[in-house]
Amino acid sequence: MKPEKLAFFRFMLTQKINELLNEAEKTVSEMTNEKVNFPDPTDRASLESDRNFELRIRDRERKLIAKMQEAIKRIDDGTFGICESCGGPISEKRLMARPVTTLCIDCKTKQEKLEKLKGE
């Protein structure tokens, strides 16, 4: 892959990581600064449900950040855009849609078919 494309993907991944970290900071700040006392148990339950949902989203984003950091490491070591399974190139179109991917579309399709057969 050309150096300017690699630089583009690095910039895109870094920017997305920073956005997610800023959102996580906002969530922590809001939850720690929020001093809410609901006398109604239903309102309290609703708040707890909303917080729980927010925390699940942040946990998924945390995992995505780790994958993005791994993708940046692959850019650094020269393996970004190379399929882990077959060693072939991963299309730029696929990398644009999912820059953290480690499999080309053919290998990913095979993997999903195997998972479906196994019932995973």
N, C-alpha and C positions, 0 to 999 in steps of 0.2 A: 504494500500500500504506500502511496506517495506521502512524503513528510507533511505536506500541507493538509492532507486528509486526516492524518493522525493528529495533527495539531488541532484541527477542527473538533474531532471526537474528544480529545482531552479537554478542550475548552467547554464543550457541551456538557460533559460529565461533571467537570468541576463546578460549573454554574448550577447544575441541578442539585449537586450535593450541598452547595451553599444555601440554595433555596429551602431544601428539606431541613437543614440544620436550623435555619432561621424560624421556620414554622414550629419545630420542636421547642425552640427557646420560648417562642410566644406561648405555646401550650403550657409549658412549665410555669412561666410567669403568671399566666392567667389563673392557673389552678392554685398556685401558692398565695397569690394576692387576693383571691376571691374569698371573702368572709360572708358566706351566705348561711342564714339560719331560717329554714323553712319549718313553720309549725305544722304544716300539712304533710303527712307522710307520703301522699301521692306526688306532691311537688318534689319532695326530697328524693323519692325513687326515680322520678324523671331526670333530675339532675345527675344522679349516680349513673343512670343508664347512658346519658349523654357523655359523661366523663369516661365511662368504660369504653364506649364506641370510639371516642377520640384517642384513647390510649392504645386501642387495637390498631387504629390507623397509623399512629406514630411507631408502633412496633414493626409493622409491615414496612414502613419507610426506613426504619433503622436497618432492616435486612437488605433493602434495596441499596442503601448507602454502602453497605459492605460489598455488595456485588459491583457497584460502580467503582469503588476503590480497587477491587480486583481487576476490573477492566483497565483502569489507569496503569496498574502494574504490568498488565499484558502489553499495553502500548509501550511502556518503558523497556520491557525485555524482548520486544519484537514479535510477540505471538498474537497480538490483537488482530482479529479478522481471519484467523486460521482455525479451522474446525478441530476440536479436541479429538473427535472420533476418527475422521478419515484423513485429516491433515490438509484438506483442500481449502480453498478460499471461501469465506462467508461473504455473500453479496453485500455491496454497500447499501442496497435498498433494505435488506434485513437488518443491517447494523444501524441504519437510520431509525427504523421502527423500534428496535430493541438493542441498544448498544452494549448491553451486558451479556448478550448471548455468547455461548461458547461452541455452539453447534450450527452447522449449515442447515438449510431447510430440509434437505434430504435426510440427513442423520437425525434431525429433530422429529421428522415425520415417522421414521422407523422406530425411534425411541417411544413415541406416543402410542404407536400401534402395539409394541411389546407391552407397554404398561396397561393398555386396554385389555390385551389378552390375559395378562396376569391378574387383572381385576384391581389394579392399584388406583 
